[in-house]
Amino acid sequence: MTTEDTTNGSENKPMGEDLERLNANVAKIEELSQRLVVALSQRESHDTGLQGPGQDVYVKAASAYVADMIANPAKIIEQQVNYWGKTVKHLVEAQHVLAQGKISVPDDPHKGDKRFKDPLWDTHPYFNFVKQQYLITAGSIDDALSKLEGLDPADKRRVEFFTHQIVDLFSPANFLNTNPEALRRAVETEGESLVIGLENLVRDIERNDGDLLVTLSDPEAFKVGKDLATTEGSVVFRNRMFELIQYAPKTEKVHKTPLVIFPPWINKFYVMDLTQKNSLINWIVEQGFTLFMVSWVNPDESHADVTLDTYVEEGFLKAIEEAKKITGEKQVNTVGYCIGGTTLSATLALLNKRKDKSVRSATFFTTLVDFSDPGEMAVFLDDDFVDGIEREVAEKGYLHSFFMARTFSFLRANDLVYGPAIRSYMLGERPRAFDLLHWNGDSTNLPGPMVVQYLRHLCQNNELAAGEFELMGEKLSLKDVKTPLMSIAAETDHIAAWKQAYVGFKQYNSRDKNFIVSQSGHIAGIINPPSKKKYGHYTVEGDLPDTPDEWMDAAAFHDGSWWPRWGEWLARRSGAKVAPRQPGDSTNKVLCAAPGTYVLKVKSS
């Protein structure tokens, strides 16, 4: 029997073919490794403050641990004994099972972690031992952190967050030699999965100019203007800060007062206009509203002079002015999403100071205006990070989109970093086609002066809530806002926690204030079309209780989307019905079709 006649039982192929395929894959790996070296060499130097927390975090943690050990050695010894006891017990149990001649595992109390969903984590002695030992260690670290004394709450939150980052990084699922699914795939494909994975890794590093950011969605699956952001409309105004899109009417009559939406400029507007079935924009137009959308520019070096004043003067106020001019109305209704809502709040305060009645009502989507407790984002708002950003933008004029994208990803590292990296780099899978993740990866840069002003004055100093925020020559407060308001917060939002959104919302001086909490998170809580009947929402009738917990205790739950409830509220503040308005049929000519040109601009290098 020759070598060529010997077959591989699983594939029923000649062994020579397997060897040839394996050798070819090894050669590809060598070629890709050279590309990887070249790609990494393209990486620009960035301020060290953008790469991780300052050394003071580690010093404070170590000092607190040593002080705790000196003050209460029994507690430290108890923690160590408990950890080593669990470790030895686990080892003895595993050895006992194997000594009985069983290829099985001892009792596993750690089932259910989705990082370890492959059956071999639960059934194979080696992989189960590695998994259980990791989870025992991770649990002991969590326990020690929770009992660590001598740190103020802010420092303890940072120590816990960055420690968890390290613990999550060292999960055995993240390494090829301890990931059963990746090893099995490599064997089954004669190494081809690793070749494809390395190619995916090199491509991601090349795409990000030497830095690594995992691609979450197939970049070829969607095209903005063709598959996404397809609601019919036209760009009717453009300046250096934004394009104004007016959407074509879909009803025989429309409400008199137009609606202007201000999305965040950290991402692009089309999260509200993904596919037609998920499109908030399309739904609004179908309800009979004349809708204008601000599509912010993706800043570059030419926007090195742009501050929050610029966004308000050349963005918010200009968009309101153009919408009024185009429709011939004296007032507009407004929506602000996330940072767009924060800045809309300052704009409303400014308009009130100027006795300008241009805004009839305002709605906020997942918006924080009181940053006394910024939630999970607090770990990135200390001086070590903000100082690094300030030095970076002083040199380049803008903050590259990579840094904000990476920051938000690490708030959910297992879901947005390690899980996708395993699928892409170790299993050799192509990123899936997912409209929301495609949008998430289509991030934007931030003008240098604006991002520093926002972080220093609004986030760190909390000046708007304190009544000390200076904008366009005025000192502003939340109490200056007297416009009728609606706020939509999201129950599991990790960026703008609903309780803190409520704390800020309570401080407005408006008589007409309505607060809704939607189920789900920062995006899914807002992009929740009624047709899906997926997430419900909570409301409270009458005056708002003093605290968010009291509000939730008094709240009634409603099945389904909050969109219809908001639509009714908005309709009551939008006047009588009039003939529909076609984009470009009044004072402003059509410049191009929606979604415009600014949304198509790729991120700068």
N, C-alpha and C positions, 0 to 999 in steps of 0.2 A: 504493500500500500504506500503510495507516494504522499508527500506533504500536500500536494494539490488535491488529492482524493480525500484527505481528512476534512471533515465538516464540523462547523460550529453548530451545536445542537439547537441553540435558540434561534439561529438565523438560517440554518441549513445551507450555509455558504462555504466555499473552500476557504481553509485557513489562510492560504496565500493571499486571497483577496482582502481578508481582514488585516493582515500584516501590511499589505500595500496601502490600504486606506489609513491605517494608523501612522505609517511613515509619512504619508502625505500631510496628515494633520499636524504632525510634529514640525514638518517644514513650514507649514502655514503659521504655526505658533512662533517660530523663529523670525519669520517675516513681519508678523504683527508686533513682535517685541521691539523690533527696530523702529517701526512706526510709533510705538508707544514712547520710546525714548525721545524721538523727534517732537512728538506732541507735547510731552512734559517740558521740553526745553523752551516751548513757546510761552510758558506761563510767565505773566508779568509779576513783578514784585508789588505787594500791597502792604499797607500798614499792618503791623503785627496785632494791633488792637482789633482788627477785623477777623482774626483767625481763632480767637478764643478768649476766655476771661483773663483778666490780669492776675499776676502772681499773688495779689493780696487775698484772693479767694482761697487759694491753697494754704496760705500762711494762717489765715483766720481759722480754717477748718482744723489744721494741725494744732494750732495753739489751743483751740477749744477742746480738742480730744486729749491733749496732754494735761491741760488744767483739770478736765473731768477725771482723768486717770489718777491724778494726784489727790484730788478732793474726795473721790469715791472709787478707790481701787477695787472694791468688792463688786461693783457693777460691771466694770470692765472684765474682771476675771470671770464673772458669771456669763457674760456674753461670749467670751472665748471658749469657756467650757461647754456651753450650750452648742456652739458651732462645731467644735471638734467632736462632741458627743454624737451629733447628727451625722457627721461625716463618717466616723468610725462605725456607727450602727449601719449606715448605708453600705459601707464596704463589707462588713461581716455578713449582712443579709445577701449581698450579691455573691460572695464567695460560697456561702452555704448552699444557695441554689445550684451553683455550678458543681460543687462537690458531690451533689446528689446525682450528677450526670444529666441534669436537665438543661437544655438550651433554652432557658427562659429567664425571666426577670423577677426580682422581688416585688412586693407591693409598691405601687407607684401612686403617691398622693398628689402628684403634680400634673395630672391630666387636664387638658382643656386649653393650654396656651397655644394659640394659633401659629406661633413660630415653629411648633413641633407637631405639625399635623400629619406628617408622614408616618405610616403605621410602624415602621422600624424603630422610631423613637420609643415606642411603647413595648415592642416585642423582642428586639435584639439586645442581648446583654451589654454589649459594648456601648451602643448608642444610648440605651436607656441609662446606663451608669453615668455617662458624660452629661446627659441632660439633667438627671436628678442632682448630680453634684454641682452643676452650674446654678440650678435654681435654689439649692440649699445655700450656696454662697451668696447669691443675689438677695435672698430673703434675710440672711444674717446682716448684710450690709444695710439693707433697708431698716432693719430693727435697730442697728447701732445709730443710724442717722436720726431716726425718730426720737431716740432717747438722748441725743447729744445736747448738752446744755452749754450756756456761755456765749451763744450767738444770738444777735437780734433777729427778729423774724425775716427781714429782707435778706440778710446774709445766709440764714439757714435755708431759705428758699433757693438761693443760688447754689449753695453747696449741694443740696439734694438734687437739683436739676442736673448739674454738670456731673455729679457722681453717677446718676442714672444714665447719662449719656455714655460714660465709660463702661458701665455694667452692660448696657444694651449692645455696645460695640463688641464686647467679648462673648456674646452668645455663641455657643458651638454651631448654631445654624449658619453663622456668617463665615465659616471657614470650611474649605473644601474637604479636608481630611476628617472632619467630624460632622459632615452633612450627608446623611445616607441617600437622600434623593439625588443630590448632585453627583455623588460617587456612582450610583446606579446608572444615572443618565450617561455619565462619561464612559462607563463600560459598555453600555448598550449601543452607543454611537461610535465606538472606537476612538473616543476623544474629540469627536466633531462638536459636541455640545460645548466643550471648553474652547475650541477654536472660535465658534460663533460668539461665545461669551466674551472672549478677549477682543474680538472684532467690535462687539457692542461697546466694550469699555474704551477702546481706542477712539471710536467714533464720538463717544460722549466727551472725552477729554479734548479731542480736536474741535468739537462744536463749541466748547467753552474756553477755547484759547489756553489750554494747559491746566485749567482747573477741572475738578470733577463734580458734575451735577447729574444725577441719574435721570435719564429720559423716562418719563412716566407714561407717555402715550405715543403711539405710532405717529411720527411727524408727517408721514405721507398720507395719513388716513383722512385728513380734513383740510379744506382750504377755506379761509375766511372770505366770505362773499359768495362762495359756491355751496358749501355744506353748512357753514355756520354764518351767523349775522346776515340772514337772507330776507328779513322783513323789508318790504318795499319802502323806499324813501329816497331822499336826496340831500346832499350837502348844500345848505343855503347860506352858509357864512364860514369864513376861515380867517384866523389870524395866527400868530406864531405859537399860541398856546393851545388852541383847540379848533376842531371842526364842529359845526352845529348841524346835526341831521334832523330834518323834519320828515316824519313818516307819512306815507300816503293814507288817506282815510279809507275805512272799510265799512262805514255805516252811512245811511242816507242823511243823518243829522249828527252833529257833534256838539259837545258842550262848549259853551262860549269861552270859558277861561282855559287857556292852554296849560299844559304840564311840561315842566323842564326837569330832566333828570341829570344829576351830577354824580357820575360814578367815581370810585377812587382812581387816582392816577398811578397807584402802585401796580395795577393791572389794567387790562383793556376792557372796554365797556361791554363787550359781547357776551359776558357771562349771563347777561339779561336777555340775550338773543342767540341762544345756542341752536339746537334744532327747533323747528316750528312747534313741536309738541311741548317743548320745555320753555318756550319764549315768553318771558314776562312782557317784553315790548309788544309782541304780536297780540297778546291778550289785552293789554291796555288799549291798543288801537281798536280792537274789536268791541270794546266797551263804549266807544264813541268819544274818545278824548283826542284832542289835537296834541300830538306828542312830539317834543323836541328832546334829542339826546346829545349831550356833550361828549365828544370823542377827543380825549386829551392827546397832545403830541407826545411822542417818546423822546424825552430830552437828550441832548448831547452837549458837546463843549460850548455850543452857541447859546445855551441857556444857563451859563455860569452866573448870570446876574439875577436869576429868578428866585424870588422869595414868596412867602405866603401872601404878601401884599399883591404881588404880581398875579398869583392865581385868583385872588378875589377881584382885583380891578380889571384884568384882561380876560378873566375866565368867568367867574360867577356873575359879576355885575354886567359884563358885556353880553353874556348869553341871555340873561333876563331882558336886557334892553332890546336885543335883536328879536326875541320871541314876541315881545310886546309890539314892536314895530311891524313885524310880518303879519300878525293877526289883528292889529289895530286895537288891541285891548290895553287897559290901564294896569291890569294885574295878571300875574301868573301863579299857578301852584308849582311847588318844587318838591323834589326828592333828592336826598343825599345818602350815599351808600358808604359806610365805613369812614375813611378819612374824608371822603366827600361830604358826609354828614357832619363831621366835626367842623370842617371849614364852612359849611352852610350855616351852622349855628353862629359862628363868628360874623358871617355876612348878614344874617338876620339882625344880630345885635347892632351892627354898623348901620344898617338901614333904619332901624328904630331911632338911633342917635341922630340920624339925618332927617327924621320924620318922613321917610320915604315909604309909601304904602304899596310898593310894587308887588310884594309877595302876599298872596291871599292866604295860603296855608303851606305847611312844610311837613314832609314825612321823612323820618330817619330809618334807614335799614342798618341794623347791627352797628350802632354808633356809640362811641365813648366820648364824653365831653368833660367828665371828671376823672382824672387819672390818679386820684389818691390811692387807688388799688388797681393797677393796670393788668392784674391777673398774670397769666403765664408769660406774657411778654415782658414782665418786670425784670426777668433775668438778663435781658438784653438792653436795659435802660440805665444801667449804671455807667459811671464815667469812663470805665475802661473801654467799653464798646463805643460810647458816644464820642469820646476823645479820639478814638481810632477813626471813626467816620469823619470827624471834623478835619483831621489831618489829611485823610485820603481825598476829600473833596476840595480842600484848599489847593491841592496839587493838580487835580484833574478837572475840577469844575462841576462834576456830577458823580453820583454814586451808581456804579454799574448794577444792573438788574440782578446779576448773579448773587450778590450778597443778601438782598432781601429774600430772594427765592430760597437760598440755602437756610436762612434764619427760620422762615416759616416751615420749611421741611423738617427741621430738627425739633420743632415743637411736637411733631408726630413721627419720630425717627423710625420706629419699627414699621409703620405703614407707608411712609413716604421716602425712606432712604434704604434701610436694610432689606426689607421685603422685596421691593423692586430691584435692588442690586442683585439679590440672590437669583431672582428669576431671569434677569438679563445677563449677568456675568458668569454665573455658575451653572445655570440650567440651559443657557443659550437660547432663551425664548425672545421672540420679538415683542416689544412693548405693545400692549393691546390698544385697539382703537376705542378711545373714550373721550367724548367731546369735552367734558368738564376738565379732565386732566390735560387735554390739549390746550385749553385756555389757561390752565394753571401754569403751564410751561411757557406761555407766551407773555413773559413778564416785561416790565419797562424799567428804564433808568429813572433816577430822581435828581432834580437840580440840587447842587451842593448847598447853597444858602438856605433853600426851602427846607431840606431834610434836617439841617442843623437847627433851624428856627423851630421846626415842629417838635423835634426831640427835646431841645433845651427848654423852650418856653411852655409848650402845651403838655408834654409828657412829664418831664422831670420837675418843672416848677409848678405845673398845674395852674397856670395863670388865668385861663379862661374861667375856671370854677372859682378862683380866688378873686375875680374882678380886676385883675391886673394886666390883662393881655392887651398889648398895644398893636393896633392895626390901622394903617392908613391915617395916622394922626389922631386916632381916638383910643381911649382906654375902655376896654369892653368887659362885660360880665354876662354870665348866663341869665342873670335877672333882667338884662336889657331886652331879652327875647319875649315878645308878647303876641306873636303870631299863633293862630290855631295850629296845633301840633298832633301828629300821630307818630309813635315810635314802634318799630317792629324789632324785637330782640329774639335771639335764638337760644333755646334751652341748654344746648351743649356746646355753645360757641367757646372756643379756646382762645380767640383773638379779642373779642369784645364780649366779655362775660355779661350775661343778661342782668345779674344783680347790680353790677357796677353801672351798666347802661341805665338802669332804673334810678340809681342814686343821682346821676347827672340829670336825668329827665325831670326829676322832681324839682330841680332848682330853677327851671324856666319860670318866667313870670306870666305865662299864658293862662288865661281862664279856661280855654278849651284844650285839654290835654288828654290824649288817649294812648294807652300802652297795651301792646299785645306781645305775648311770648309764643313763638312758634316752636314746635318740636324740631329736633335735629340741630345742625351746626351753622357755621358762619355763611356757608353757601347754600346747602340743601334746605336750611330753614327759610331762606328767602326765595330760592328758585324751586317753588313747590306748587306746580300747577294743579288746579282743581280736578282735572281729568284723571290724575293719578290716584287721588284719594289715599295718599300715603301718610302725610304727617298732619296731626291736628294742631290746635292752638288754644291758648288760654286768654281770657279777658276778665276785666272787672268793670262793672257798671258804676257810674257815679264818681265821687272824689277818690283820688289815689291815696291809699294808706301810706303811713309814714315810712315803712321799711319794705324792702323787696320780699322778705319772708312773710310779712303780713299781707302783702299784695297776693302772693301765691296761695296763702291760706284762704283768701276770700275769692280766688279766681274760679271761674267756671270753665270746664274743658269743652271744646267743640271739635267734632270730627272734621277732618278735611282742611283744605288750604284756607289761609287768612285772606287770600286775594279778593274774594267776593265781598267780604266785610269791609275791607279797605276801599274797594271800588265804590261801595254805597256811600261811605264817609266822604270820599273825594267828590263824588257826583253832587252831593249836597253843597259843596263849596266851589262848584264849577259853573254855576249859572244855568241859564236856559239853553235849549238846543238851537243851533243855527246851521246854516248850510255848510257842508264840509269844505275844508280848505286844502287845496292842492299845493304841494311844494312848488315854489317858484312862480306862483300866480299873483304875487303881491309886490312888495318892495325889493325883495332879494331874488336874484337870478339863481337858477340851479347851477352849481359848480361841477358836480359829478353825482353819480348814483351812490346810494348807500351801499356798503358801510363807509365809503370815503377812502382817503389815502393815508391818513395818519395811523389808522389801526393796522395798516399793512406794513408799516415801517418796522424793520427788524431791530433787535437790540444792538447797540453799538459795541464794538470791541473795547 
